[in-house]
Amino acid sequence: MVALTTLEVLPRSASIDNMANAATAIERKAPAKNHGRYHEHLRMQAIMRQARAFALFLDGKSLVEIAET
């Protein structure tokens, strides 16, 4: 299945007046205030989980035990 972008779907479902307004609304959308911090936090959590899994692996735990942890 191919995902369609907003601009590909919009012309099929909107009037000509709405299409002109939608393009400017999409361009003017401000970025979220915490967007960068949110993703940085998620990356840090993933790195910590990987480090914990690797430490368990080095301790001789099985993959099943690591997954359960």
Residue, then its C-alpha position, 0 to 999 in steps of 0.5 A: m500500500v502506498a501512503l499518500t501525502t496531504l497534498e496528494v489527497l487534498p486535490r481529490s477531496a477539496s474545492i479549488d478555494n480550499m486547496a489554495n487556503a490549505a497550502t498556505a496553512i500547511e506552510r505556516k504551521a509552527p513547529a511543536k515547542n517540545h518536538g526536539r526534546y521529545h525525540e531526544h528523550l525517546r532516543m535516550q530511552a532506546i540507548m539505555r534499553q540497548a545498554r541494559a540488554f547488552a549488560l544482561f547478555l554479557d552476564g550470560k542471560s538467555l535472549v528470552e530472559i533479556a526480552e522478559t526483562 
